[in-house]
Amino acid sequence: MSGIPTAQNSKSVYHKAERKKSNLAFAFFCLDKSRATDMEVFYAFCRLMDDIADDEDAPVDVKKELLGQWKAEINSIYSGGGVLSPLGEELKEMVLRRRIPKEYLVCIIDGVLRDTSDEPFETFEDLRRYCYGVASAVGLASIYIFGFKNPLTKKFAEALGYALQFTNILRDVVDDMRSHGRVYIPQRELEAFGVCRQDLANPGQNPACRELFSLMYFRAKHFFNKARRLLCGEDRRNLAPALIMWAIYEDILEKLKARNFDIPASPLKISKYRKIYLALRAIADSKKKVADGCLAHGKVAVVGAGISGTAAAVKLCRDGFDVELFESRGDGGGRTAAIMWAGARLDNASHALMGCYWNFFGLVREVGNNPEDYFSPIKRMDFLYKNRRETVNFTNGGDSLFAGTLGFLKYAGLSAMRSAANVFLLLRMKCGCARALENETAADYLKRMGIGDRAIETFWSPFCVSALNTPIDSASAGVLRETLLKSVLKDADAGRLYVPTRPIWDSVFPKAGLLIEACGGALRFGEAVESVEFSGSRAKGILLKNGGREEFDWVVCAVPPRACGKILNALPAAVELCAKMRENPIVNVYFTTRKKLTDADCACLVDSELHWIFDHTRKLGGESGLFLYGVTVSDKALKKGKQEAAEFVRGELSAFFGQFEIVDIAPMTFESATLSADCKTERARPGNDAFGCENLRVVGDWTATGLPSTLESAAKSAFNLELK
């Protein structure tokens, strides 16, 4: 009891030394004398509430009693009765003059009261309520002292309060556990990452702690960006103290990231000189002339949880929007959904990626995963003929000219490509020449460039159909050329093929979902969107197939063209455009055999109805004695039953690998697998904001990304998304 704080002194003597150390008090210097004095009174109140709750020598019931007394004193302040303490008298005069709502002061007390309990935070909502009291309510009260005009400044203060507190939690996570045995992380998040409370005292002993800290960084960044969107131009100058606090704490947050979340035992601090620099920069920023109002903000419905929808949801969360992700199925993934077959967890089809998938690999890193843990670069590519095999060996790009810039010339070693015309065409493309004509097909383009029929048949056609899922005689020459420029012609690393070692969807989820929920967003799986409701030129909300209706500030449609046309049925232009989008099928067949067919991760089958074979045996695990393969047929459907499919696959492959028996088989036809890359469809591909609706955007691999319909196109469409 001897160390328990009291309120018998006024703000002028209470914790004067502590005020000098505080980032909040540091920001007072830019205020005029009257407002600075009022902030000192308010700071003294906040500091006292903290000290009562944090006094480790005082029994819990005593701390609760003192905080209860202060709550009664707040009631007296606003009701006009009772004898108050010296600090209470100063507080009364100030809050009534500044018209600070009583609810904020009560929330501050309720917030610190939570620190007297050892009960863990179970969910983000539990933590959010705590942070509202100890940080956001402080900010909301402060803006009445600073002065503000725009009602949105209240939302700004709330968001900035969360950002500051979540930064505090990350900065102090080790010290809080070591010194006080406290954990300000939802139990659900600890469990999701496989982290226990004790790990936080020595996080280096559990690598999962770093992943958890990355999520905590993402959450704090979300709220900083949310505050940035809510900062109203007409109130910037009055909010200079808030901008100083913002600058200091975001600087701390970025320093923690720069340390790769190696959180020190003693909370990270920045020097006084750094604080002064950041403060002066923030004050200068507050004086800039900007338009009244604020940036785009609010609640966003993202419809569709495939790669594009998930990438859009993660990006918008990071950018400060409140996101709800809707998906009609019970799980996401879209065209990369995972399945269980033959005791293995597999992609719903055999996928191959390229090193130039910068946006997609960026999404994997954004959610906190390492692409190397999910994708393996192939060491060689086999081109299998029925009587021979030709191989292209790959090395990592390096300093050598051939390994990097001219790595594509390895393909010139193939018999079908071993001609001056092929090499000259590749070199001309590399130099930005050999442009395609408008509406020219890939076949016509190659013939115009003097490429022989055999080269087209054995190399160019397989490449075209695998890259674009469109036959060479109808594929757009422009798209084929751009695809080559961004992949094999760019450099060796960009043109390197990667195969998934684990399901692609696992590289994105569940961590993407954790990020969305960590920012207060929601995953609405199993909730199908019937249509978007419009009012004039604005999307008003969404109608669910279960009869529900919800309003949003923005709607992002991230579903394939046919589904998009149905959801946007109230927009004739959208319905008409989506109907123009031609889609092509892909067949994937998984099968098991007791005979090893190939020792390459993937191989191109030349002169076969089956285009590619992939070795998935490593995904089986254990000693099953079986080999697992997948074959793909691009731009075709397979109207065969299981037994017929087995005979078809076995018959085609026997010409390459000799006789073998198929143990089990799973044929799957995806009727609308990708967008066709024909000239007419390419011209019709829409931009994100193609439908003339102020707050509606469309993303997906079928939109105008300048890329064929791939995982990279899906991710790029989302990362290009800007809500303005």
N, C-alpha and C positions, 0 to 999 in steps of 0.2 A: 504493500500500500504506500510505502514511503515515496516511490517514484511516480505515483499516478499524477498525470497532469491536472491542472485546475484551470478555471476561467476567472480567477479572482483578479488577474491583471488585465489591463487593456491591451489592445493590439500593439501599442507603442513599445511595450517591454516584452511581450510574449514571443519567445523563440526568435529573437532578433538575429542571433548568430545563424540559426537554421535558414532564415530567409535569404541570407547571402549566398547559401549553397544551392538554392532551389532554382531550377530552370524557369518555373512559373514566375517567381519573384524577380528573376533577372530581366524578364520581359516588361516589367513595369516602367522602366526608365523612359520609354518613349511616350508615356501618357502625360497629360497635363496634371498639375498638382492635385486638383480636386479628384480626378479619376484615379490617380495613383494612390492617394490616401484611402479612397474607398476600396481599392483592390487590396491594400494592406489589411484592412479590416476583414475583408472576405477571406483573404489568405490565412489570417490568424485563426479564423473559425475552422477552415478546412484542415489546417495543420493540427489544431486541437483535437478534432474528431479522429484524425489518423492516429495521433499519439495515444489517445484513450484506447483505441482498438488494438494498437500494436504493443502496449505495455505488457511484456511477458512476465513481469513480477506480480501483476494484479490478477486476482481470481476472475474467472469468466463472468460470474454473476455480478461482481462489482462493476466490471466494464459495461455490462448490459444495463445496469442501473444508472450509471453516469450518462450513457448515451440516451437512455429513456428520459432522464432529467432534461437533457438538451432538447429532445424532441418536444417536451412540455414547454420549454422556454421559447422555442420557435412558435408554438401555438399561441403563447402569451404575446409574442411580438405582433402577430397578425390579428389577434383578437383585442389587443389594447389593455390587457390586464396583467397583474402580477408584478412583483419586484424582480428585476433582472440583475444578472451579474454585470460587472463593468464591461466585459466584452460583449455581453448580450445587449447592453444599452447602446454601445457603438454600432453593433450590428443592426439593431432596430432602426436607428436613425437613417442608416445607409440604405437598407433594403426597401424601406417604405418610400424614401426619396427617389430611389432608382426604380421603384415598382417591380422588384424582382419577385416572381411568383413563389409562393410558399412551397409549392410541390418540389421545387428543385432542392431547397435546403433539406426537406424531409428525405428526399431520395439520397442525398449525400450521407445522411446519418444511417439510413437503411443499408447503404452500400458498405460503409465501414463496419456496420454491425455484422455483416457476413464474415468478416475477418476474425470474429470471435468464435467461429464454429470450425470444427475439423471436418465437417461433412464435405466430401469431394464434389466437384462440379461434374455432373453426369453428362450433360449435353452442351452444345454451343449456346443454346438459349439460356441455360443456367448461368454460363459465364457472361453472356451479353448483359443480363440483368444486373450482375455485379458491376460490370464495367460502366454501365449507364450511371449507376449511383456514384462511383468513385471518380469518374472522369467526365462523361458526357454531361451530367447534371451540373458539374463544376463549370464546364464551358458554356452551358446554356445560361447560367446565372451571370457569368462574366460578361457576356455580350450586352447585358442590360447596363453594365457599368461602362463598357466601351462605347456603346451607342450603336444602333443599327436601324435601318429603314425597311429593308426587304424581308418579308416573312420567311423566305427560304434560308436566311442566315441562321435561323434556328436549326434547320436540318444540317447546315454546314457545321455548326457548333457540336451537334450530336455526333456527326461522322468524325470530325477531327478528334473529339474526345476518345472515341473508340480507337482511332489510329494511334494516339499517344499512349493509351493504356496497353494496347496489344504490343507496342514496341517495348514498353516497360517490362511486360511479362516475359518477352523473349530475352531482353537484356539481362534480367534478374533471375532467369530460370534456375541456374545452378545455385546462386546465392540463396534464393528463397528456400530451396530444398535443404541445403547444407546448414544454413543459419537458423531457419525457422520451421523446417519440416512442412513447408507449404507448396502446393502445386496448383497453379492457375491454368490448367489445361484440362479440357473435358475428358472424362474417363473413356468415352467412346473413341476419341482420337488416340489416346494412349494404347488402347487395346487394338485398334486398327493397324498401328505401326509395330506392335509387339514390344512396347516400352512399358516398364513398370516404374512406379514412383521413385524407387531407390536408384534406378538408372540415371535419373536427372542430377544426382549428386556427382556422378562421374560419367558423363555422357560418352566419353571416348571409349568406354568399354562396351558400348552397344551401338554399332553403326546405324541402327534404325533411328537413333536420336537425331542424327543429322537430317534424315528425311523428315522427321516430325518438325524440326526447327525450320526447315524449308517451307513447310505448310504454314507455320506460324508467321513467317516472313510474308508469304503470299497474302495472308489475311490482313496483316497490318498495311501492306501496300494497297490492297483493295480499298481500305477505308481512307488512306491518304488520297487516293485517286478519286474516291467518292466526294471527299471534302473539296478537292480541286474543281470538280464539276459543279459543286453547289456554292462556290465562292462568288458572291454577287458583286458586280463592278461598283455599284454605288456605295457599298459598305467596306471596300478594301482599305481605305485610309484609316477608318476607325478600328479596323481589326488588326492593326500592326502588331500588337502584343501576341495575338493568336498566330500570326504569320511567323513571328520569331520562334515561338514554341514549336511550330510546325517544322521550320528549317532545322532546328537543333535536333529534334527527335528523328526526322527522316534521315538526317546525316548519320545518326547513331545506327539506325536500321540498315543503311547501306554499308556501313563499316562492318556490321555483323555478317552481312552477306559476303563482303570482300574477304572475311576471315574463313569463308566456307563453313560458317556457323559453328566455329570452334569457340564456344561461349566461355569467357573467362570466369574464374571463381569470384573475383571481385567485379561488380558491374562496370561495364565499359563506360568511360567518360571521355568527353572531349575537352580540350584545353580552353582556358579563358579567352585566349586570343582567337581561337577558332570560333567560339561563341560570339565574340564581338564582330568578327567578319560576317558570320551568318546573320547576325542581327542587323547590321548595317545594310546587307544585301536585301533582307526581308523588308526593311523600312523603305528602301528605294523602290522595291517592287510594289509596295502598298501605294506609292504615290504615282504610279504609272496611270496614264489616262486610258481607260478601257471602257467598252460599252457597258451600259447598265444590264442587269440580268446576269445569267450564268450559262454555262455550257449545257449540252444535252445530258439528261440524267433520268433516273427513275427505274421503273420495274419493267423487265423484259421477259416475254414468253419466247423461248426457243422451241420450235416444234420439230422434233426428230432428233434422236440420239445416236446417229451414225457418226462417222468421223467429222464431217463438216459441222453438224449440230453441236457435238461435244467440244470441238475446237472453238466454235463461236461462243459457247457458254463459258468456257474457261477464259477466253480473251476478254469477254465483256465483264466477267467477275473481276479480273485483274484491273480492268479499266474503271471500275467503280460503279457498275450497274448492279441492280438487284435482279438476279436471274432465277427463273424457274424453267427447268428442262422437261419437256413433255415427250413421252414415247409410248406408242400404242402397245408395244410388246412388254413383257415382264422384265426384259433386259435390253440393253442397247447394243450397238455394234453395226447395225445396218448390214452393209455388204461385207463387213469384217466380223460378223457375229461368230462366236466360238460354238463348237459342237463336241459331243462325246461320241466316239466311234472306235471300235476294236480296242477298247480300254484306254484310248488316248484322247487327250483334249486337243482338238484340231481347229484350224480356221475352217469356215464353211466352204472354202475353196482354196486351191493352191495359189498362193500369191508370191510374186517376186517384186522387189523394190529396187531402186537404183540410188546410187550415191548422191544424185542431184535432188533427192526428195528432201530438200532443206526445210520446207515448211512442216512436213509430216514429222521428220526427226526432231524439229524444234518443238512440236506439240508433245512428243514423248519426253523431251527434257523439261518442258514447262510444267508438266504434272509431277516432276521429280524422279523420273526414271532415266536410266542410262540405256540408250539404244543398243549398245554392245551386249547388253544382257538379254536382248530379245531378237537381234538380227545378226546374221553371220555373213560376211562377204564370201562369195564363192571364189575358189582358187583357180578354177578353170571352167570353161564352157565347152561341152561336147556337142558337135554337130554330127548326128548319127545318120548315116546312109544305110541302106539294106545290105551293103557289101563292104562298108568301110566306116572308119571314124576319123574325123578331123577335130582338132582341139585348139582352142585359144586359151593360153595361160595368162593369168592376171597377176600383177604385182601391185603393191600400194604405190600411189603417185609419189614421186620424189623429186629430187633436184634435177635429175637427168631429163633432157628434152624429150626423149622417147617415152620414158615412164610416165611423164606428165602430159605435156601439151600434145605430143604426137602419138599418144598411146593408142588412138583409134586405128593406126596403121597396122596393128596386129591383125585386124580383120582382113587385111589385104592378103594375109597368108593363106586364107581359105581358097580352095581351088576355084570356087565359083566367083571369087572376088579378085582373082589374080590376073587383073588386066589393067592397062593404062587408063582406060575410061573410068573404071571404078575408083581408082586411086585419085585421079584428077578431079572427079566429081567431089569426093570427100574433102580434098584440099580446097577446092573452090568454095564449098559450103563453109568450111572452117574460116575462110577469109571473108565471109559475108557476101560472097558472090553466088551465082547460080540460083537466082531467085525464082520462085514459082509464079506462074501466071494466075490471075484471078480465075477462080472456079476450075482450076486444072486438077485433074486426078493425079494420084501418085504414079500410076502406071504410065499415063501420058507424059508426065514430067520426066520419068526415067528414060523413056524412049526418046524424048526430045534431047536428053543429055547423052544419048548414044550408048546407053547401057544395054547389054545383050539379054536375050530371053532367059538363058540359063542362069545368069546372075540374078535376074529378077525372081526367077522361080525358086532358087535354092537359098538366097540370102535376103534380098529386099522384101519379098513377099512374106516370109516368116516373121521378119522383124516388124513389118507394118501391121500384120494381123495380131501379133502379140502385144505390141506397144499401143495400138489404136483400137483393137478389137473390131477392125473394119477391113474388108478385103481391099487389096491394092488397087483394083480397077475402079473402086468408088471412093476410096479415102482421099481426103484433101491433101494435095501435095504441099501446101503451105504448112499444115499441121505436122506432117511427117518431117519436113525440113526443120521446123522449130524444135521438134522433139529431139532430133539428132543433135542440133546445136546446143541444147541444154544438157544433153547426156554424153554420149560417147565422143562427140566432137569437142566438148568443152575441155575435159582432161580425164586422166585415167580414173581418178577418184569419183568424178561425177558419173562416169559411164560404168562403174562397177556394179554388178548385180548383188543384191542381198536377199537371203532367204530367211524367213522367220524360224527361229529355233523354239519359240513358244507362240501361242495364239496372238495375233496382232492386237486384238481387243484388250488383252491383258497388259499390253504396253501402255495403254491409255487409261483404262479403268482397272481397279476401282479408285485409283488416286485422283482422277479427274472429278469423280463424284465427291470425294472427301474435300477437295478444294472448294467446290461449289457450296457444299453444306457448311464448310468452315467460315464462309463469308455470309452465312444466313440465307443462302439460296436453297432451292428445293429440287429434288429429283422426283418427277411425277411419272414413274414407270407404270405401265398398265392403264394409262389414261389417254385415250385416243381423242384427238382434236377433230371435230366434225367440220368446222369452218371458222373463218375469221369474219368478225362482224365489223362493218364499216359505218362511219358517219361522215358524209361528205368525202373529203380527200384524206381522211385519217382512219386508221385501224383503231377500233374502239375496244375490242377485246376478242376473246375466243369462246366458241361454243363447243362443249365436250359431248361426245357421243353418249355419255351417261346422263345427259340432260343438264349438266352444270354450265354455268356461264361466269366468266371471270374477266375483269378489265385489266389492261396493261397499258403502259405508256408507249411501249414498242413491241412489235412482233417480228420475229426472225423465222422465216420458213426454211427448214433445212431437210426437206424430203425430196425424193425423185420427182421428175416432171409430171407424171400422171397423178401422183398423190397431191402435188402442189396445185395442179389445175382444179382438183376437187375441193381442196381446202379454201382456195381463193375463188370459189365459184361466183362470188358477188362482183368480181372484176372481169368483165368480158375480155379485156385485153390480155389478162393473165391466162384465162382459159384458152384463148386462141393461140397464144404463143406456146404454152405448154403442149398443146396438141401437135405443134410442128416438130417437137423434139423426138426424133427417131432413136430408139434404143435397140441395141443388139444383144443377142443371148451369148452365154458362155456355158459350156458343159464342164463339170469337174467330176472325176471318178476316182474315189479312193478304193484301193484294193490291197489285199495281203497275199503273199505267196511265200513258199518255203525256199525259193530259189532267189539268190541275189542277182539282180538284173544289171545294176550299174553302180559304180563307186563314185559317181559325180553327184553333187547336190541337185543339179538339174541339167537337162540335155534337150536340145532341139531335135525333133524327129523330122528329117527331110523326106519329102515325097510320101507323107502319111496323112490320113485323116485326123490322127492325133498329133497335136502340134508340139507339146512339151511333156516331159516326164520329170517328176520331182521325187526325191528320196526323203521320206519322212520317218524312216525307221528309228532314228534316235528318239523320237517322241513316244515310242512304245514303252521304253524303259524295261528293266528286268530281262529275263532270259526266256522269252516266249518262243524263240526259234522261228519267228516270222519276220518277214520284211514288209514294210508298209510304204506304198507308193501312191502318188496321185498323178493323173494325166488330165490335161486340159485340151479342150477343143474350142477355139475362139470363133465367134460369129456363127455358131451353129447350135441347133437344139438336137437332143438325142431322144427320140421317141421310142425307147426300148425298155422292156422290163428288166428286172435284175438278172435273170438268166441270159437273156439276149445280149445285155450289155457286157456280161462276163465273156461270152463267146466273141463278141465284137472286139473287145479290148485285147483278149488273149490272141486272137487271130492277127490283129494289127501289130502287136508287139513281138510276136514270134518271129516275124521277118527280121527283127533287129537283134533279139536276144535268144533265139532258139525256142524250143518247146518248154513250157512250164504250165503249172496248174494254178488257178486262182482259188485261194481258200475262202475268201469272203470279199464282197464288193458292195460299194455304196455309190450308185450313179445319181448325180444331181444336175438338173438343168435350171439355170437362172435365165428366165425369158427376157428380163430387162436388166441385164447385168451392168452395162455401161452405155453411155451416150454414143451413138454412131458418129464417126469422124468424117462423114461425107460432107461435101461442100455446102449443100443446102442447110443441113442441120447446124454446121459450124457458123454460118452467117446468122442464124436465128438465136444463138446462145445469148441469154440476157445478162445484163450487169446486175449488181446487188440491188440497185434502186430502179430497176427497169419499168416498174408498173405505175409510176407516177403517184405513189402514195407516200405522204410525208414521213410516216413512222412505220413503214413496212419494208423489210429487206429480205432478200432471197440469197441463200448460199447453197453450195453443193458442187460436186464435181462436174455438173452439167452447165454451170454458169460460165460466163466469159472470163476465163482465167489465162487464156493464151496457151493452155496445156491440154493434152488429151484427158479423157475421163479416167482419172487415176486417184489413188490415195493422196498424192501430192496436190492434185487439183482441188480435191475436197478441202484439205487443210489450208491451201493458199486462199481459197475463196473466203474462208472464215477469218483468216488473219488480215485480209485486205478490208474487212468490214469496218466501217466507221459510221457511228450514229451521230448525226449533227442536227 
